[in-house]
Amino acid sequence: MNNLKVCVIGTGSISDMHFQSYVNNPDAVVYGVYDYSKERAEEKAKKYEIARIYNNLEEVYQDTNLDAISICTWNNTHADISINALKSGKHVLVEKPLSMTVEEALKVQEATKKYKKILQVGFVRRFATNTKVLKSFIDKGALGEIYYAKATYLRRLGNPGGWFADKERSGGGPLMDLGIHIIDLCWYLMGRPKVKSISGTTYNHLGNRGNVENLSFYKAAEYEKEKNTVEDMANALITFENGSSLMADVSFTLHAKKDETQVKLFGTKGGAELEPELVMMSEENNTILNIHPQIDHLTFDFSNAFQNEIDSFVTSCLTGMEPIAPVEDGIEVMKIITSIYESSEKKRVVTF
């Protein structure tokens, strides 16, 4: 079996997870790197001993030595780069979101079918240890029918600024950056039911709160105190055709006591909390039980999850195995995210 030759496109902070995970995979080789900043590309090439630095995207597409690409660029470039890479005969791993619109997502799907290449969406939380363990119990019926889920990802002070705070490049704020992860996670564990209706609200009251002192948080390279065109916070109620429902709320900035991440699922036979750590609830002998799995990673294991994601992508490319996060799922999640924004803008429920 030949090694998969990969080019990482975009060298922002998330790219290091891609670079290192490919380096750790014995069946992959980080063959090339491209970034619009040649200087940043050179830094990554030196750090990871990468042979090829591309001058532009056309060079990437035209290189017949390349088998696959990882896209770690601004959200507004994801669909276009994906389509061109597929067209040039390369497999694609694209960071979430798949695109900026559902229409773009459908065009990416058309390209995967036409050019018969693998495309995997970067829903990294699907690959976390606690997610995989919980899904194994769900698949064996431990929770019964999951009829309700609740997901929260609140930052009290956590607008990264830069392109994250620029709607033209990001497509949205905490909903697009954070909400997409927890909404996909719940939807995936619920069995990927078809959406029936969505009611959503977004708020723009606090901006990026660059005035706050004495409390540190992650800032993108282009961070500027006053520049922000995305929402502070969003919430949504999503109902599905099978009668189940999902409630979610996310924020970049909020007058909250502390940051909070919670993912909860409730079924006819049992329940589960995935975050802040995995625990399952059941009932036996007329007694409610809290079940604490004995595993190394009870919460989201960031590095390990990325390694699992990259390993899965490499295996799919080399064997033709269906990706765990295929393009079809990217489309459905984009329908949910864009409909939450639409519901908020139009102040009405969006139905399907």
C-alpha positions as CSV (number, residue, x, y, z in Angstrom):
1,M,0.0,0.0,0.0
2,N,1.5,3.4,-1.0
3,N,1.5,6.3,1.4
4,L,-1.1,9.0,1.0
5,K,0.7,12.2,-0.1
6,V,-1.1,15.2,1.4
7,C,-1.0,19.0,1.1
8,V,-2.3,21.1,3.9
9,I,-3.8,24.4,2.7
10,G,-3.9,27.2,5.2
11,T,-1.5,27.5,8.1
12,G,-3.6,29.0,10.9
13,S,-3.7,27.5,14.4
14,I,-5.9,24.5,13.5
15,S,-3.5,23.4,10.8
16,D,-1.0,22.2,13.4
17,M,-3.5,19.5,14.4
18,H,-3.6,18.3,10.8
19,F,0.2,18.5,10.3
20,Q,1.0,16.6,13.4
21,S,-1.7,14.0,12.9
22,Y,-0.5,13.2,9.4
23,V,3.1,13.0,10.7
24,N,2.0,10.5,13.3
25,N,0.2,8.3,10.7
26,P,2.5,5.7,9.1
27,D,0.4,5.6,5.9
28,A,0.5,9.3,5.2
29,V,3.2,11.8,4.1
30,V,2.8,15.6,4.4
31,Y,4.1,16.3,0.9
32,G,3.2,19.9,0.5
33,V,1.9,23.1,2.1
34,Y,0.3,26.3,0.8
35,D,-0.7,29.5,2.4
36,Y,-1.3,32.9,0.9
37,S,1.4,34.0,3.2
38,K,4.6,32.5,1.9
39,E,6.4,33.3,5.1
40,R,3.9,31.2,7.2
41,A,4.1,28.4,4.7
42,E,7.8,28.3,5.0
43,E,7.6,28.2,8.8
44,K,5.4,25.1,8.7
45,A,7.6,23.5,6.0
46,K,10.6,23.9,8.3
47,K,8.8,22.7,11.4
48,Y,7.4,19.6,9.8
49,E,10.1,18.9,7.2
50,I,7.8,19.4,4.2
51,A,9.3,19.0,0.8
52,R,7.1,21.3,-1.3
53,I,5.9,24.8,-0.8
54,Y,3.3,25.9,-3.4
55,N,3.1,29.4,-4.7
56,N,-0.6,29.3,-5.5
57,L,-3.6,27.0,-5.5
58,E,-3.3,26.1,-9.2
59,E,0.1,24.5,-8.5
60,V,-1.6,22.4,-5.8
61,Y,-4.4,21.3,-8.2
62,Q,-1.9,20.5,-11.0
63,D,0.5,18.4,-9.0
64,T,-0.1,14.8,-10.0
65,N,2.1,13.6,-7.1
66,L,-0.5,14.7,-4.6
67,D,-3.3,12.3,-3.5
68,A,-5.2,14.5,-1.0
69,I,-5.6,17.9,0.6
70,S,-6.6,19.2,4.0
71,I,-8.4,22.6,3.9
72,C,-7.7,24.8,6.9
73,T,-8.6,28.2,5.4
74,W,-11.3,30.8,5.9
75,N,-14.9,29.4,5.7
76,N,-15.7,31.4,2.6
77,T,-13.1,29.4,0.6
78,H,-14.0,25.9,1.6
79,A,-16.5,25.0,-1.1
80,D,-14.4,26.5,-4.0
81,I,-11.2,24.8,-2.9
82,S,-13.0,21.5,-2.3
83,I,-14.6,21.5,-5.8
84,N,-11.3,22.4,-7.6
85,A,-9.4,19.8,-5.6
86,L,-11.9,17.1,-6.4
87,K,-11.9,18.1,-10.0
88,S,-8.1,17.7,-10.1
89,G,-8.4,14.1,-8.8
90,K,-7.6,14.7,-5.1
91,H,-9.4,13.5,-2.0
92,V,-10.5,16.2,0.4
93,L,-10.6,16.7,4.2
94,V,-12.3,20.1,4.8
95,E,-12.6,21.8,8.1
96,K,-16.1,22.6,9.2
97,P,-18.2,24.2,7.8
98,L,-18.4,22.5,4.5
99,S,-19.5,25.8,2.9
100,M,-21.1,29.1,3.5
101,T,-24.5,28.1,2.0
102,V,-26.5,25.0,1.3
103,E,-26.3,25.7,-2.5
104,E,-22.5,25.6,-2.3
105,A,-22.7,22.4,-0.2
106,L,-24.8,20.8,-2.9
107,K,-22.2,21.7,-5.6
108,V,-19.5,20.1,-3.5
109,Q,-21.6,17.0,-3.3
110,E,-22.0,17.0,-7.1
111,A,-18.3,17.2,-7.5
112,T,-17.7,14.2,-5.2
113,K,-20.1,12.1,-7.2
114,K,-18.7,13.3,-10.6
115,Y,-15.1,12.8,-9.8
116,K,-15.5,9.8,-7.5
117,K,-13.2,11.0,-4.7
118,I,-13.5,10.9,-0.9
119,L,-14.6,14.1,0.9
120,Q,-14.7,14.1,4.7
121,V,-16.0,17.1,6.7
122,G,-14.1,18.1,9.8
123,F,-16.6,17.2,12.5
124,V,-13.8,16.3,14.9
125,R,-16.0,15.7,17.9
126,R,-17.4,12.6,16.2
127,F,-14.0,11.1,16.6
128,A,-13.5,11.9,20.4
129,T,-13.1,8.9,22.7
130,N,-16.1,9.8,24.8
131,T,-18.3,10.1,21.7
132,K,-17.1,6.8,20.3
133,V,-17.8,5.0,23.6
134,L,-21.2,6.6,24.0
135,K,-22.2,5.8,20.4
136,S,-21.3,2.1,21.0
137,F,-23.8,2.0,23.9
138,I,-26.4,3.9,21.8
139,D,-26.0,1.5,18.9
140,K,-26.7,-1.4,21.2
141,G,-29.9,0.2,22.5
142,A,-28.7,1.3,25.9
143,L,-30.6,4.6,25.7
144,G,-33.5,3.3,23.8
145,E,-35.1,5.9,21.5
146,I,-33.4,9.3,21.9
147,Y,-36.2,11.9,21.9
148,Y,-34.5,15.0,23.3
149,A,-31.0,16.5,23.4
150,K,-29.6,19.7,24.8
151,A,-26.3,21.3,23.9
152,T,-24.6,24.4,25.3
153,Y,-21.3,26.0,24.4
154,L,-21.0,29.3,26.1
155,R,-18.0,31.6,26.3
156,R,-18.3,34.6,28.6
157,L,-15.3,36.2,26.8
158,G,-14.2,34.4,23.7
159,N,-14.5,36.2,20.4
160,P,-11.2,35.4,18.7
161,G,-11.5,38.4,16.4
162,G,-9.7,38.3,13.0
163,W,-11.5,36.4,10.4
164,F,-13.7,34.6,13.0
165,A,-15.3,38.0,13.7
166,D,-15.7,38.9,10.0
167,K,-19.0,37.6,8.7
168,E,-17.9,37.9,5.1
169,R,-15.1,35.3,5.7
170,S,-16.6,33.2,8.5
171,G,-20.3,33.1,7.6
172,G,-21.2,33.7,11.2
173,G,-20.0,33.8,14.8
174,P,-20.3,31.3,17.6
175,L,-23.1,29.5,15.8
176,M,-20.9,28.8,12.8
177,D,-17.7,28.2,14.8
178,L,-18.9,26.5,18.0
179,G,-22.5,25.6,17.5
180,I,-21.9,23.6,14.4
181,H,-19.8,21.2,16.5
182,I,-22.3,20.5,19.3
183,I,-25.3,20.5,17.0
184,D,-23.7,18.0,14.7
185,L,-22.6,15.9,17.7
186,C,-26.1,15.6,19.0
187,W,-27.7,15.0,15.6
188,Y,-25.1,12.3,14.9
189,L,-25.7,10.5,18.2
190,M,-29.5,10.9,17.7
191,G,-29.3,8.9,14.5
192,R,-29.2,11.8,12.0
193,P,-33.0,12.3,11.9
194,K,-34.6,14.4,9.2
195,V,-35.2,18.0,10.2
196,K,-38.9,19.2,10.5
197,S,-38.7,22.8,11.8
198,I,-36.2,25.3,13.3
199,S,-36.8,28.3,15.5
200,G,-33.6,30.3,16.1
201,T,-32.6,33.7,17.6
202,T,-29.3,35.5,17.4
203,Y,-28.1,38.5,19.4
204,N,-25.7,41.4,18.7
205,H,-25.4,43.4,21.9
206,L,-21.9,43.1,23.3
207,G,-19.5,43.0,20.4
208,N,-16.1,41.4,21.1
209,R,-15.7,43.2,24.5
210,G,-12.1,44.2,23.7
211,N,-12.2,46.6,26.6
212,V,-12.2,43.8,29.2
213,E,-8.9,43.6,31.1
214,N,-7.2,41.1,33.4
215,L,-8.8,38.0,31.7
216,S,-7.0,36.3,28.9
217,F,-8.5,34.4,25.9
218,Y,-7.5,33.1,22.5
219,K,-7.0,35.9,19.9
220,A,-6.6,35.3,16.2
221,A,-3.6,36.7,14.5
222,E,-5.6,39.6,13.0
223,Y,-7.4,40.5,16.3
224,E,-8.6,44.1,16.6
225,K,-10.5,45.4,19.5
226,E,-13.4,47.1,17.7
227,K,-13.8,45.0,14.5
228,N,-16.7,42.5,14.7
229,T,-19.6,41.8,12.4
230,V,-20.8,38.4,13.8
231,E,-23.4,37.6,16.5
232,D,-22.6,37.5,20.2
233,M,-24.9,34.6,20.9
234,A,-27.4,32.3,19.3
235,N,-30.0,29.7,20.4
236,A,-32.3,27.3,18.6
237,L,-35.0,24.7,19.0
238,I,-34.7,22.1,16.2
239,T,-37.5,19.5,15.8
240,F,-37.2,16.3,13.7
241,E,-39.7,14.3,11.7
242,N,-39.4,11.4,14.1
243,G,-40.7,13.6,16.9
244,S,-37.4,14.2,18.7
245,S,-36.0,17.6,19.3
246,L,-32.7,19.4,20.0
247,M,-32.1,22.6,21.9
248,A,-28.8,24.5,21.6
249,D,-27.3,27.7,22.7
250,V,-23.8,29.1,22.0
251,S,-21.9,32.4,22.6
252,F,-18.7,34.2,22.0
253,T,-19.4,36.7,24.7
254,L,-22.1,36.7,27.4
255,H,-22.5,38.1,30.9
256,A,-22.0,34.7,32.4
257,K,-20.2,33.6,35.5
258,K,-18.0,31.2,33.6
259,D,-17.5,29.3,30.3
260,E,-19.8,26.3,30.0
261,T,-20.0,23.3,27.8
262,Q,-22.8,20.7,28.2
263,V,-24.1,18.0,25.9
264,K,-27.0,15.9,27.1
265,L,-29.2,13.2,25.5
266,F,-32.4,11.7,26.9
267,G,-33.9,8.4,25.7
268,T,-36.7,6.0,26.6
269,K,-34.4,3.6,28.3
270,G,-31.6,5.9,29.6
271,G,-29.8,9.2,29.3
272,A,-26.3,10.5,28.9
273,E,-24.1,13.5,29.4
274,L,-21.2,13.7,27.0
275,E,-19.8,17.0,28.3
276,P,-18.5,18.2,30.7
277,E,-17.7,14.5,31.1
278,L,-19.3,11.2,30.0
279,V,-21.8,9.7,32.4
280,M,-24.8,7.5,31.6
281,M,-28.1,7.2,33.5
282,S,-30.2,4.1,33.6
283,E,-32.9,2.4,35.8
284,E,-32.6,-1.1,37.2
285,N,-34.5,-2.8,40.1
286,N,-36.7,0.3,40.5
287,T,-33.5,2.3,41.1
288,I,-32.0,5.1,39.1
289,L,-28.3,4.5,38.4
290,N,-25.5,6.8,37.3
291,I,-23.0,4.9,35.2
292,H,-19.4,6.2,35.1
293,P,-17.4,4.5,32.3
294,Q,-13.8,3.8,33.2
295,I,-11.9,5.3,30.2
296,D,-8.9,7.6,29.8
297,H,-10.8,10.5,28.2
298,L,-14.2,11.3,29.8
299,T,-14.3,14.7,28.1
300,F,-13.3,15.9,24.6
301,D,-9.8,14.8,24.0
302,F,-8.7,17.4,21.5
303,S,-5.4,16.0,20.2
304,N,-6.5,12.4,20.2
305,A,-9.8,13.2,18.4
306,F,-7.9,15.0,15.7
307,Q,-5.6,12.0,15.3
308,N,-8.6,9.7,15.0
309,E,-10.1,12.0,12.4
310,I,-7.0,12.1,10.3
311,D,-6.4,8.4,10.6
312,S,-10.0,7.7,9.5
313,F,-9.6,10.1,6.5
314,V,-6.3,8.4,5.4
315,T,-8.0,5.0,5.7
316,S,-11.0,6.1,3.6
317,C,-8.7,7.5,0.9
318,L,-6.5,4.3,0.7
319,T,-9.3,1.8,1.0
320,G,-12.5,3.5,-0.4
321,M,-14.2,3.2,3.0
322,E,-17.2,5.5,3.5
323,P,-16.1,8.5,5.6
324,I,-17.6,8.8,9.1
325,A,-18.4,12.4,8.3
326,P,-19.4,12.3,4.6
327,V,-20.4,15.2,2.4
328,E,-24.1,14.4,2.9
329,D,-23.9,15.1,6.6
330,G,-22.1,18.4,5.8
331,I,-25.1,19.4,3.8
332,E,-27.7,18.5,6.4
333,V,-25.7,20.4,9.1
334,M,-25.5,23.4,6.8
335,K,-29.2,23.3,6.4
336,I,-29.6,23.5,10.2
337,I,-27.1,26.3,10.7
338,T,-28.3,28.5,7.9
339,S,-31.9,28.0,8.9
340,I,-31.2,29.2,12.4
341,Y,-29.8,32.4,11.0
342,E,-32.8,32.6,8.6
343,S,-35.3,32.0,11.4
344,S,-33.7,34.8,13.5
345,E,-33.6,37.3,10.6
346,K,-37.2,36.7,9.5
347,K,-38.5,36.2,13.1
348,R,-40.4,33.0,12.2
349,V,-40.1,29.3,12.3
350,V,-38.4,27.7,9.3
351,T,-40.1,24.5,8.1
352,F,-38.9,21.7,5.8
